[in-house]
Amino acid sequence: MDIPRYINSIFTLETGCFNSNAELLHYYEAAIDRLSLGSEDKEKLHKAVRFFLVGQRTRRVVDGWLDFKSFQEKACGFERGVEEAIAGLVTQISQAFADKKISFDAVITVSATGNIMPSISYRLAHHLPHLIPAHCLMVDFGHVGCTGSVKALNLAKSLTANFKNILLVTIEVPSTLANLQSEKTDVWQGNCTFGDGAAALWISSDLEQGEMALELEQIHYTQKAVDGLELIHWGYENYYTFELADETTFNRDVQAYVLEVLKHTEQTWRANKQWCIHPAGILLLLKLSKKLGLSRDAIAPSVAHYEKFSNMSSASIMYILKEIANAESANQAINLLTMGAGFNVIYGCLRKVR
């Protein structure tokens, strides 16, 4: 029998520095001009980047990211971004729990955009000894893609009754993946798509705790590894880079996988008007909403997030969920939809109890 679980608080953090599409376009075009490409190929890449940076979109990025070139510089930038995010989240969490006599029974962390040791969970424990005791279960997810935080949510939902309070933290620093020396269109798509972010969730089995109670009614996880393993993957040059099997068919392929998975939960999501969708990109959001028959209002929170923060990998969905939950009235259901490397699609249904 499933133990009822509730999200009692969501903490988000605006990390690093601010960059806009307009600022990046000037810098990126200069970088493309320096590549050893023929004039025709160079112009194709210019056109692709102008398309990827269309609109007034912004993002948060780790300081100095455009100057990172070596593995060491990027890895150190990732660790610095993680440490800055931990510091900001620790401040918020400490303040929120200052008058609460609880400790966490489990800490689950996610970071799909880098590698770090000691892991994020142990770094959190170092700063929060009063909330993370020595016997606490600590699990770190790495390289799980944009669905990582919802995978962690699914794990939290599945834990036994003795795990009364769970801390879920996602920290993403995809700006360190940027590669301005590449000649590949999909790498430049990654350069243009992502922004950094960090979020934390307090999950408990008590709906009376915290500032809200979002019940985790159901989470359906579907992996399509047989067909979609290579759809999104790492490329390797002087660091990890975001690459696609085929950037020209990417949106079509993702859309097909998502629609196929949603057929199995249609009876649930059709009954709910509110959607929290991972913002992989505006074009994909618009195409998915059209295929599903969703209104512009239904995807508005995801579109607004993408315009302000870009795609924060696994952190984005938590920012959007926070905005929706704060605005939603009691007893309303929220559809949760995310997709990512593997290829995998996760649908969830949450209900605002309080």
ZAMARGU-4260 file (C-alpha; in steps of 0.2 Angstrom, whole numbers, plus 5000, padded with zeros to 4 digits):
<rodrens>
0) 5000/5000/5000 | 5007/5017/4995 | 5011/5029/5009 | 5003/5047/5006 | 5016/5059/5002
5) 5015/5078/5002 | 5026/5092/4995 | 5026/5104/5010 | 5038/5117/5003 | 5047/5122/4987
10) 5062/5132/4988 | 5070/5140/4972 | 5085/5150/4969 | 5091/5162/4956 | 5109/5157/4954
15) 5124/5165/4946 | 5124/5180/4933 | 5111/5186/4921 | 5112/5184/4902 | 5099/5188/4888
20) 5097/5182/4871 | 5103/5198/4863 | 5119/5198/4873 | 5123/5181/4868 | 5119/5183/4850
25) 5133/5196/4848 | 5145/5185/4857 | 5140/5169/4848 | 5141/5176/4831 | 5158/5182/4834
30) 5163/5165/4840 | 5156/5157/4824 | 5165/5169/4813 | 5182/5162/4821 | 5178/5144/4817
35) 5187/5135/4803 | 5172/5133/4792 | 5168/5137/4774 | 5157/5153/4771 | 5141/5142/4767
40) 5143/5131/4782 | 5147/5146/4793 | 5131/5155/4787 | 5120/5139/4791 | 5127/5139/4808
45) 5123/5158/4810 | 5105/5155/4804 | 5103/5141/4817 | 5109/5151/4831 | 5098/5166/4827
50) 5084/5154/4827 | 5089/5146/4843 | 5090/5163/4851 | 5074/5170/4845 | 5064/5181/4857
55) 5067/5190/4873 | 5073/5175/4882 | 5085/5176/4897 | 5094/5164/4908 | 5105/5163/4924
60) 5123/5157/4921 | 5139/5154/4932 | 5151/5169/4932 | 5164/5168/4918 | 5156/5154/4909
65) 5159/5161/4891 | 5178/5160/4895 | 5179/5142/4900 | 5189/5132/4888 | 5199/5118/4897
70) 5191/5103/4907 | 5198/5110/4923 | 5190/5127/4920 | 5173/5119/4917 | 5174/5107/4931
75) 5179/5120/4943 | 5165/5131/4937 | 5153/5117/4939 | 5159/5115/4957 | 5158/5133/4961
80) 5140/5134/4954 | 5135/5120/4965 | 5143/5127/4980 | 5134/5144/4977 | 5118/5135/4975
85) 5120/5125/4991 | 5124/5141/5000 | 5108/5149/4994 | 5097/5134/4997 | 5104/5131/5014
90) 5100/5149/5020 | 5082/5146/5014 | 5080/5129/5022 | 5088/5134/5038 | 5076/5149/5040
95) 5061/5138/5035 | 5065/5125/5048 | 5071/5136/5062 | 5056/5133/5073 | 5052/5116/5067
100) 5057/5101/5078 | 5061/5089/5064 | 5075/5081/5054 | 5076/5073/5037 | 5076/5054/5036
105) 5082/5055/5018 | 5091/5067/5006 | 5089/5064/4988 | 5099/5075/4976 | 5100/5077/4957
110) 5113/5085/4945 | 5112/5080/4927 | 5125/5093/4921 | 5141/5089/4929 | 5151/5078/4941
115) 5156/5081/4959 | 5164/5072/4974 | 5160/5073/4988 | 5142/5073/4982 | 5129/5086/4984
120) 5120/5076/4998 | 5136/5076/5009 | 5139/5095/5006 | 5121/5098/5012 | 5124/5087/5027
125) 5140/5097/5031 | 5130/5114/5031 | 5114/5107/5039 | 5120/5095/5053 | 5104/5099/5064
130) 5093/5094/5050 | 5103/5079/5042 | 5108/5067/5055 | 5121/5054/5053 | 5109/5039/5050
135) 5100/5049/5036 | 5098/5040/5019 | 5107/5049/5006 | 5105/5046/4987 | 5113/5056/4973
140) 5107/5055/4955 | 5119/5060/4941 | 5118/5061/4922 | 5099/5057/4922 | 5094/5072/4911
145) 5079/5083/4913 | 5068/5071/4921 | 5080/5068/4936 | 5070/5078/4949 | 5054/5069/4945
150) 5063/5053/4945 | 5069/5058/4963 | 5051/5063/4967 | 5045/5045/4962 | 5058/5038/4973
155) 5053/5048/4988 | 5035/5043/4984 | 5040/5025/4985 | 5050/5025/5001 | 5042/5016/5016
160) 5033/5024/5031 | 5048/5026/5042 | 5054/5040/5030 | 5043/5054/5037 | 5053/5069/5030
165) 5063/5069/5014 | 5073/5083/5007 | 5075/5083/4988 | 5087/5095/4980 | 5091/5098/4961
170) 5106/5109/4956 | 5110/5111/4938 | 5124/5121/4930 | 5122/5118/4911 | 5131/5134/4907
175) 5148/5124/4910 | 5143/5113/4895 | 5144/5127/4883 | 5157/5124/4869 | 5160/5139/4857
180) 5173/5130/4848 | 5161/5117/4841 | 5156/5116/4822 | 5141/5105/4826 | 5123/5113/4826
185) 5116/5102/4840 | 5130/5108/4851 | 5126/5126/4847 | 5108/5121/4851 | 5113/5116/4868
190) 5123/5132/4870 | 5108/5142/4866 | 5095/5132/4876 | 5100/5130/4894 | 5102/5141/4910
195) 5107/5137/4928 | 5096/5134/4942 | 5093/5126/4959 | 5078/5120/4969 | 5073/5110/4984
200) 5057/5101/4990 | 5052/5096/5007 | 5042/5080/5006 | 5033/5073/5021 | 5019/5060/5026
205) 5010/5074/5036 | 4999/5086/5026 | 4998/5098/5040 | 5016/5103/5040 | 5024/5117/5030
210) 5016/5131/5019 | 5007/5119/5007 | 5002/5101/5004 | 5003/5094/4987 | 4999/5076/4987
215) 5008/5065/4975 | 4993/5055/4969 | 5002/5046/4955 | 5018/5046/4945 | 5020/5035/4929
220) 5038/5033/4923 | 5041/5026/4905 | 5058/5022/4897 | 5060/5021/4878 | 5078/5015/4878
225) 5075/5002/4864 | 5071/5016/4852 | 5077/5032/4860 | 5094/5028/4868 | 5104/5040/4857
230) 5091/5054/4855 | 5100/5065/4868 | 5118/5060/4874 | 5135/5067/4879 | 5148/5072/4866
235) 5166/5073/4872 | 5178/5086/4867 | 5187/5095/4881 | 5172/5092/4893 | 5154/5085/4891
240) 5144/5093/4878 | 5125/5092/4874 | 5122/5082/4858 | 5107/5075/4848 | 5105/5060/4837
245) 5098/5072/4824 | 5093/5090/4828 | 5082/5091/4812 | 5070/5077/4819 | 5073/5080/4837
250) 5056/5089/4841 | 5046/5077/4830 | 5054/5062/4839 | 5051/5068/4857 | 5034/5073/4853
255) 5030/5055/4846 | 5037/5047/4862 | 5027/5059/4874 | 5011/5057/4865 | 5013/5038/4865
260) 5016/5038/4884 | 5002/5050/4888 | 4989/5038/4879 | 4990/5027/4895 | 4986/5041/4907
265) 4973/5051/4896 | 4958/5047/4908 | 4968/5056/4922 | 4975/5071/4913 | 4960/5075/4902
270) 4951/5079/4918 | 4964/5092/4924 | 4966/5109/4917 | 4982/5114/4925 | 4999/5108/4917
275) 5017/5109/4923 | 5027/5104/4908 | 5046/5104/4907 | 5051/5118/4895 | 5063/5109/4883
280) 5059/5123/4871 | 5045/5134/4865 | 5043/5125/4848 | 5041/5108/4857 | 5029/5116/4870
285) 5018/5123/4856 | 5017/5107/4846 | 5013/5096/4861 | 5000/5108/4867 | 4992/5108/4849
290) 4992/5089/4848 | 4985/5087/4866 | 4972/5100/4863 | 4978/5111/4877 | 4974/5129/4878
295) 4988/5143/4878 | 4984/5146/4897 | 4988/5128/4901 | 5006/5130/4894 | 5008/5148/4900
300) 5018/5144/4916 | 5030/5133/4906 | 5032/5146/4893 | 5034/5160/4905 | 5048/5150/4914
305) 5057/5147/4898 | 5057/5165/4893 | 5064/5170/4910 | 5076/5156/4914 | 5078/5145/4899
310) 5079/5126/4901 | 5087/5123/4918 | 5087/5104/4915 | 5079/5095/4930 | 5077/5111/4940
315) 5065/5119/4929 | 5050/5108/4933 | 5051/5113/4951 | 5051/5131/4948 | 5035/5130/4937
320) 5027/5118/4950 | 5030/5131/4963 | 5022/5145/4953 | 5007/5135/4949 | 5005/5128/4967
325) 5006/5146/4974 | 4992/5152/4963 | 4981/5136/4963 | 4966/5134/4975 | 4963/5119/4986
330) 4958/5102/4979 | 4964/5106/4962 | 4974/5094/4952 | 4990/5098/4943 | 4997/5087/4928
335) 5016/5085/4928 | 5025/5081/4912 | 5044/5079/4909 | 5055/5071/4896 | 5073/5068/4894
340) 5088/5057/4890 | 5086/5039/4889 | 5074/5042/4882 | 5061/5043/4896 | 5045/5052/4899
345) 5037/5054/4916 | 5019/5059/4919 | 5013/5063/4936 | 4997/5070/4945 | 4998/5081/4960
350) 4983/5088/4970 | 4984/5103/4981 | 4976/5098/4997 | 4981/5113/5006
</rodrens>
